Amino acid sequence: MKLLEYQSKALLRKAGLPVPDSIHVRKAGDVREALSKVSFTEGVVKAQAFTGGRGKAGGIKRYSTPEEATKFTSEIIGMQLVTHQTGPEGVSVHSVLLEKAGNALHEFYLAILLDRAKVSPLIMISPDGGVDIEEVAEKTPDRILRLYPEFGKSLSEDLKTKAADFLGLDNTLKEQLGDILQKLYNVYLKYDATLIEINPLAITDENKLELLDCKFDIDDNAVYRQKETGGDPDAEKNEAEIEASKFGMSYISLDGNIGCMVNGAGLAMATMDSIKHNGGEPANFLDVGGSATEEAVTKAFEIISSDSKVECILVNIFGGIMKCDTIANGIVAAVKSSGLKLPLVVRLEGTNVDIGKKIIDQSGLNIISANNLDDAARKSVSVTQK
C-alpha cells in the first residue's frame, strides 16, 4: 500500500520529524481559504501522485502570491503527469500539496527499506540527494552508505555517528541527524513500512535538517491494521488488477500475447518461463489461488480475454486444494458465458484430473489438451505463430 506525500508527511509530523508546513488541497477554488490557515505566504504547489520526477514533468511549481498558487493548482489538478516512472500514459493528479518554500543549502538522500536478502531493515544514506538513487548507485556506488540496525532495538550511537560522518555533518547537525534517524526508524516499524524514502533531506539556511519529500510504502500484508494512514491499496494497479484482487487473485498485465491462468505463484512463474523458453511472450501473470471458486475462474477468463493483445489462453492447473473438476467446470462455464473465440490450451494435473478432463472432453468445446507444462507452452506458442 502506498501513501501520497501529504499522507506521509502527516505521519512524519506526528512523530516529531521536521517537515515543512503544508496544507492539502483538492480544488483550485479552495486555495485562498487554505492559505489563510497556514503561516507562510510563498511556497510550492506539488502534485500528489504516485511517481517521482514530478518537478521535471511540471508537477511542482513555485508561487509567490495566492493568485499564482490558485493558477498553478488549477493547471496541475486534472493533468496527466508523465514522468520517467509512469510511461507515456502518465498518472492523473487529483490534488496538490501547498508547502512552505525553503532554501536548501545542501541535499542528502536517506531511506529505510527492507533488505530481503539479509532479512533486515536497511538504512541507506548518500550525500547526493535530489537525484535518483539508482543513478548514484550505478555511477558512484561509493557515495552510498548501507547500515543495518538491530531489529526492535533503538539505533546505536555507533550507527548514528557513522551516518553523520559519512555526510560530513558538524556537531549540531550530527545531533539532529541522530534524532531524525531514530524517529524515522520508529515510524518505519510502527506503520509496517517496506520503504520510507526521504529525497531530499536538506540543510536549510537556518542550519537545520528538514525532510522535503517522502515516499512511503506499507507492507500489503499489514493493510488491515494500517487503514487509518489513508493509503491506497490499489495505487498503481490497473482496472484488471483491481478486479482480480476482489476475487482473491493476483494479476499483473505484461506485454505478450499468450494469456496465462495458473494456480500458485511458483507455477505461474514456471509457466511464463516455459512460454519464453519456447519462443513466446506471456501476456500476464495470473494466480487464481489454491481455493478459487468456479465464479473466480470465470472472472479470470473475462479479465484475460479483455486484453486485446491476447491471442491464446494457456490454462495450467495442478489440482491440490483446488480440484481439477472445479477448474474444468469453471473453464466450460466461462467459455460458454463469454463466447470465447480465442484458442484455449489446457493442462490439468492432480486431484480429480480424470474427472476434470472428462468434463472438458464432453463439453463440446474446441480445447487443445496438453500432457505437461512444456507441451502446453509449445502448443500455445505454435497457435500464436500461425
C-alpha positions as CSV (number, residue, x, y, z in Angstrom):
1,M,0.0,0.0,0.0
2,K,1.3,3.4,-1.0
3,L,0.8,6.8,0.7
4,L,0.8,10.1,-1.1
5,E,3.2,12.8,0.0
6,Y,0.7,14.7,2.2
7,Q,-0.3,11.5,4.0
8,S,3.3,10.5,4.5
9,K,4.3,13.9,5.9
10,A,1.3,13.8,8.3
11,L,2.7,10.7,9.8
12,L,6.2,12.1,10.0
13,R,5.0,15.4,11.5
14,K,3.0,13.4,14.1
15,A,6.2,11.5,15.0
16,G,8.0,14.8,15.7
17,L,10.1,14.9,12.5
18,P,11.0,18.2,10.8
19,V,8.9,18.6,7.7
20,P,7.8,21.9,6.1
21,D,4.5,23.5,6.9
22,S,1.9,22.5,4.3
23,I,-1.8,22.0,3.6
24,H,-3.6,19.6,1.3
25,V,-6.0,21.0,-1.4
26,R,-8.4,19.1,-3.7
27,K,-9.8,22.1,-5.7
28,A,-8.3,25.3,-7.0
29,G,-11.3,27.2,-5.5
30,D,-10.1,26.2,-2.0
31,V,-6.6,27.6,-2.3
32,R,-7.3,31.1,-0.8
33,E,-9.1,29.6,2.2
34,A,-6.3,27.0,2.7
35,L,-3.6,29.6,2.6
36,S,-5.4,31.6,5.3
37,K,-4.9,28.7,7.6
38,V,-1.1,28.5,7.3
39,S,1.7,30.8,8.4
40,F,3.5,31.0,5.0
41,T,2.7,33.2,2.0
42,E,5.2,31.9,-0.5
43,G,5.6,28.3,-1.4
44,V,5.3,25.5,-3.8
45,V,2.4,23.7,-5.4
46,K,3.1,20.0,-5.5
47,A,1.1,17.4,-7.5
48,Q,0.0,14.5,-5.4
49,A,0.7,11.4,-7.4
50,F,2.4,8.0,-7.1
51,T,5.5,8.9,-9.1
52,G,8.9,10.5,-8.8
53,G,10.2,13.2,-11.2
54,R,7.2,15.5,-10.6
55,G,9.2,18.7,-10.9
56,K,10.7,17.9,-14.4
57,A,7.2,16.9,-15.6
58,G,5.6,20.2,-14.5
59,G,4.0,18.8,-11.4
60,I,5.8,21.2,-8.9
61,K,5.6,25.0,-9.3
62,R,6.8,27.8,-7.0
63,Y,4.4,30.6,-6.3
64,S,4.7,34.0,-4.5
65,T,1.1,35.1,-4.3
66,P,-2.3,33.5,-3.7
67,E,-3.2,34.3,-7.3
68,E,-0.3,32.3,-8.6
69,A,-1.0,29.4,-6.2
70,T,-4.6,29.3,-7.4
71,K,-3.5,29.4,-11.1
72,F,-0.9,26.6,-10.7
73,T,-3.3,24.5,-8.7
74,S,-5.8,24.8,-11.5
75,E,-3.2,23.8,-14.0
76,I,-1.9,20.8,-12.0
77,I,-5.2,19.2,-10.7
78,G,-6.6,17.2,-13.6
79,M,-3.4,16.9,-15.5
80,Q,-1.9,13.6,-16.7
81,L,1.6,13.7,-15.2
82,V,4.1,12.0,-17.4
83,T,7.4,11.1,-15.8
84,H,10.2,8.6,-16.5
85,Q,8.4,6.2,-14.0
86,T,4.9,6.4,-15.4
87,G,5.5,5.8,-19.1
88,P,3.7,7.8,-21.9
89,E,0.2,7.3,-20.4
90,G,1.1,9.2,-17.2
91,V,-0.9,9.3,-14.0
92,S,-3.9,11.5,-13.1
93,V,-3.5,14.2,-10.5
94,H,-6.5,14.8,-8.2
95,S,-5.0,17.1,-5.5
96,V,-2.0,19.2,-4.6
97,L,0.1,20.0,-1.5
98,L,0.7,23.7,-0.8
99,E,4.0,23.8,1.0
100,K,6.3,26.4,2.5
101,A,9.3,27.0,0.3
102,G,12.6,26.6,1.9
103,N,16.2,27.4,0.9
104,A,18.2,24.2,0.8
105,L,22.0,24.7,1.2
106,H,22.7,21.0,0.6
107,E,20.6,18.0,-0.2
108,F,21.1,14.4,1.1
109,Y,19.4,11.1,0.4
110,L,18.0,9.0,3.2
111,A,15.9,5.8,3.1
112,I,14.9,3.0,5.3
113,L,13.8,-0.2,3.4
114,L,13.7,-3.9,3.7
115,D,16.8,-5.9,2.6
116,R,15.1,-9.2,1.8
117,A,18.4,-11.0,1.2
118,K,19.6,-10.2,4.8
119,V,16.0,-10.3,6.2
120,S,16.7,-7.0,7.9
121,P,15.8,-3.3,7.8
122,L,18.4,-1.3,5.9
123,I,19.2,2.4,6.4
124,M,20.7,3.8,3.2
125,I,22.4,7.2,3.1
126,S,24.0,9.3,0.4
127,P,25.4,12.9,0.3
128,D,24.0,13.1,-3.3
129,G,20.3,14.0,-2.7
130,G,17.8,15.3,-5.1
131,V,18.6,12.8,-7.8
132,D,17.5,9.2,-8.5
133,I,19.4,6.9,-6.1
134,E,19.6,4.3,-9.0
135,E,21.8,6.8,-10.9
136,V,24.0,7.3,-7.8
137,A,24.3,3.5,-7.3
138,E,25.3,3.0,-11.0
139,K,27.8,5.8,-11.4
140,T,29.2,6.4,-7.9
141,P,28.4,3.4,-5.7
142,D,30.9,4.5,-3.1
143,R,28.7,7.5,-2.4
144,I,26.1,5.2,-0.7
145,L,26.4,4.0,2.9
146,R,24.4,1.0,4.0
147,L,23.7,0.5,7.7
148,Y,21.9,-2.4,9.3
149,P,20.1,-1.6,12.6
150,E,19.2,-4.3,15.2
151,F,15.6,-5.1,14.7
152,G,13.3,-4.0,17.5
153,K,16.1,-2.0,19.3
154,S,17.0,1.6,19.5
155,L,19.6,2.7,17.0
156,S,23.1,2.5,18.3
157,E,25.3,5.6,18.8
158,D,27.9,4.0,16.6
159,L,25.4,3.7,13.7
160,K,24.3,7.4,14.1
161,T,27.9,8.5,14.2
162,K,28.8,6.6,11.0
163,A,25.9,8.1,9.2
164,A,26.8,11.7,10.3
165,D,30.5,11.3,9.5
166,F,29.6,9.9,6.1
167,L,27.6,13.0,5.3
168,G,30.3,15.3,6.8
169,L,28.0,16.9,9.4
170,D,29.2,19.1,12.3
171,N,28.2,18.5,15.9
172,T,24.9,20.4,15.8
173,L,23.7,18.7,12.6
174,K,25.1,15.4,13.8
175,E,22.8,15.5,16.8
176,Q,19.8,16.4,14.6
177,L,20.6,13.6,12.2
178,G,20.7,11.1,15.1
179,D,17.3,12.2,16.3
180,I,15.8,12.1,12.7
181,L,17.2,8.6,12.2
182,Q,15.7,7.2,15.4
183,K,12.3,8.8,14.9
184,L,12.2,7.7,11.3
185,Y,13.1,4.1,12.2
186,N,10.3,4.2,14.8
187,V,7.9,5.3,12.1
188,Y,9.1,2.5,9.8
189,L,8.4,-0.1,12.4
190,K,5.2,1.3,13.7
191,Y,3.5,1.5,10.3
192,D,4.8,-1.8,8.9
193,A,6.7,0.1,6.2
194,T,8.7,-1.6,3.4
195,L,10.1,1.8,2.3
196,I,10.4,5.3,3.6
197,E,12.5,7.4,1.2
198,I,13.5,11.0,2.0
199,N,14.8,12.7,-1.0
200,P,16.0,15.2,-0.3
201,L,16.9,15.5,3.4
202,A,18.1,19.2,3.3
203,I,20.2,21.5,5.3
204,T,18.3,24.8,5.4
205,D,19.7,28.3,5.6
206,E,18.8,28.2,9.4
207,N,21.3,25.3,9.7
208,K,18.6,22.8,10.4
209,L,17.8,19.4,8.7
210,E,14.4,19.2,7.1
211,L,12.6,16.4,5.2
212,L,11.5,18.0,2.0
213,D,9.9,15.0,0.2
214,C,8.8,11.5,1.2
215,K,7.9,8.2,-0.5
216,F,6.1,5.8,1.9
217,D,5.2,2.2,1.1
218,I,3.4,-0.1,3.6
219,D,3.5,-3.9,3.5
220,D,0.4,-5.2,1.8
221,N,0.1,-7.9,4.4
222,A,-0.4,-5.2,7.0
223,V,-3.0,-3.2,5.2
224,Y,-5.8,-4.4,7.6
225,R,-4.1,-2.7,10.6
226,Q,-2.8,0.4,8.7
227,K,-6.1,1.7,7.1
228,E,-6.0,4.8,9.2
229,T,-3.0,6.0,7.3
230,G,-5.3,6.7,4.4
231,G,-3.1,4.8,2.0
232,D,-4.4,3.4,-1.3
233,P,-4.1,-0.4,-1.6
234,D,-4.9,-0.1,-5.3
235,A,-2.3,2.5,-6.1
236,E,-0.6,1.9,-9.4
237,K,-2.9,-1.0,-10.2
238,N,-4.9,-1.0,-13.4
239,E,-8.6,-1.9,-13.6
240,A,-8.0,-5.6,-14.3
241,E,-5.6,-5.9,-11.4
242,I,-8.1,-4.3,-9.0
243,E,-10.9,-6.5,-10.3
244,A,-8.8,-9.7,-9.9
245,S,-8.0,-8.8,-6.3
246,K,-11.7,-8.7,-5.5
247,F,-11.8,-12.4,-6.2
248,G,-8.5,-13.2,-4.3
249,M,-6.5,-13.5,-7.4
250,S,-3.1,-11.9,-8.3
251,Y,-3.0,-10.4,-11.7
252,I,-0.2,-8.4,-13.5
253,S,-0.5,-7.3,-17.1
254,L,2.5,-7.9,-19.3
255,D,3.3,-7.2,-23.0
256,G,3.0,-10.6,-24.6
257,N,0.1,-12.3,-26.4
258,I,-0.3,-15.6,-24.5
259,G,-2.7,-15.2,-21.6
260,C,-2.0,-17.4,-18.6
261,M,-4.3,-18.8,-15.9
262,V,-2.4,-20.7,-13.3
263,N,-2.9,-21.7,-9.6
264,G,0.1,-20.9,-7.5
265,A,2.7,-18.1,-7.9
266,G,5.6,-20.5,-8.4
267,L,3.7,-22.5,-11.0
268,A,2.7,-19.2,-12.7
269,M,6.3,-18.1,-12.9
270,A,7.4,-21.5,-14.3
271,T,4.6,-21.3,-16.9
272,M,5.8,-17.9,-18.0
273,D,9.4,-19.1,-18.1
274,S,8.3,-22.1,-20.3
275,I,6.5,-19.8,-22.7
276,K,9.6,-17.7,-23.0
277,H,11.8,-20.8,-23.4
278,N,9.6,-21.9,-26.3
279,G,9.9,-18.6,-28.1
280,G,6.6,-17.0,-26.9
281,E,5.7,-14.0,-24.7
282,P,3.3,-14.2,-21.8
283,A,0.6,-11.5,-21.7
284,N,0.0,-11.7,-18.0
285,F,0.8,-13.2,-14.6
286,L,-2.4,-14.6,-13.1
287,D,-2.5,-16.7,-10.0
288,V,-6.1,-17.8,-9.3
289,G,-5.0,-19.2,-5.9
290,G,-5.3,-22.5,-4.2
291,S,-9.0,-22.4,-3.5
292,A,-10.6,-20.3,-6.2
293,T,-14.3,-20.9,-6.9
294,E,-16.0,-21.5,-10.2
295,E,-17.1,-17.9,-10.2
296,A,-13.4,-16.8,-9.8
297,V,-12.3,-19.0,-12.6
298,T,-15.0,-17.4,-14.9
299,K,-13.8,-13.9,-13.8
300,A,-10.2,-14.9,-14.6
301,F,-11.2,-15.7,-18.2
302,E,-13.0,-12.4,-18.5
303,I,-10.0,-10.5,-17.3
304,I,-7.6,-12.3,-19.6
305,S,-9.8,-12.1,-22.7
306,S,-10.4,-8.4,-22.1
307,D,-6.7,-7.8,-23.0
308,S,-6.8,-7.0,-26.8
309,K,-3.2,-8.3,-27.1
310,V,-4.1,-11.9,-26.1
311,E,-4.2,-14.3,-29.0
312,C,-4.3,-17.6,-27.0
313,I,-5.0,-18.6,-23.4
314,L,-3.0,-21.2,-21.6
315,V,-4.6,-22.8,-18.5
316,N,-2.1,-24.7,-16.3
317,I,-3.6,-26.2,-13.2
318,F,-2.2,-28.5,-10.6
319,G,-5.1,-29.8,-8.6
320,G,-4.3,-29.8,-4.9
321,I,-6.6,-27.7,-2.7
322,M,-8.3,-26.6,-5.9
323,K,-9.5,-29.7,-7.7
324,C,-9.3,-30.2,-11.4
325,D,-13.0,-30.8,-11.8
326,T,-13.7,-27.3,-10.3
327,I,-11.3,-25.8,-12.8
328,A,-12.9,-27.8,-15.6
329,N,-16.4,-26.6,-14.7
330,G,-15.1,-23.1,-14.5
331,I,-13.5,-23.3,-17.9
332,V,-16.6,-24.7,-19.5
333,A,-18.8,-22.1,-17.9
334,A,-16.5,-19.2,-18.7
335,V,-16.2,-20.2,-22.4
336,K,-19.9,-20.6,-22.8
337,S,-20.9,-17.4,-21.0
338,S,-18.4,-15.2,-22.6
339,G,-18.5,-16.7,-26.1
340,L,-14.7,-17.0,-26.0
341,K,-13.3,-17.3,-29.5
342,L,-9.6,-17.4,-28.6
343,P,-7.6,-20.7,-28.9
344,L,-7.5,-22.4,-25.5
345,V,-4.7,-24.7,-24.3
346,V,-5.4,-26.7,-21.1
347,R,-3.1,-28.7,-19.0
348,L,-4.6,-30.3,-15.9
349,E,-2.8,-32.5,-13.3
350,G,-3.5,-33.6,-9.8
351,T,-6.7,-34.2,-7.7
352,N,-9.7,-35.4,-9.8
353,V,-7.7,-34.9,-13.0
354,D,-9.6,-37.7,-14.8
355,I,-12.9,-36.1,-13.9
356,G,-11.7,-32.7,-15.0
357,K,-10.5,-34.0,-18.4
358,K,-13.8,-35.8,-18.9
359,I,-15.8,-32.6,-18.2
360,I,-13.8,-30.8,-20.8
361,D,-13.9,-33.6,-23.4
362,Q,-17.7,-33.8,-23.0
363,S,-18.2,-30.1,-23.2
364,G,-18.1,-30.0,-27.0
365,L,-15.7,-27.1,-26.8
366,N,-12.6,-26.7,-29.1
367,I,-9.9,-27.0,-26.5
368,I,-6.3,-28.1,-27.1
369,S,-5.2,-30.6,-24.5
370,A,-1.6,-30.7,-23.2
371,N,0.2,-33.5,-21.4
372,N,2.6,-31.4,-19.4
373,L,3.9,-27.9,-18.9
374,D,6.4,-27.9,-21.8
375,D,3.8,-29.4,-24.1
376,A,1.3,-26.7,-23.1
377,A,3.8,-23.9,-23.7
378,R,4.8,-25.3,-27.1
379,K,1.3,-25.6,-28.3
380,S,0.4,-22.1,-27.1
381,V,3.3,-20.6,-28.9
382,S,2.5,-22.6,-32.0
383,V,-1.1,-21.4,-32.1
384,T,0.0,-17.7,-31.9
385,Q,2.6,-18.1,-34.6
386,K,0.2,-19.5,-37.3
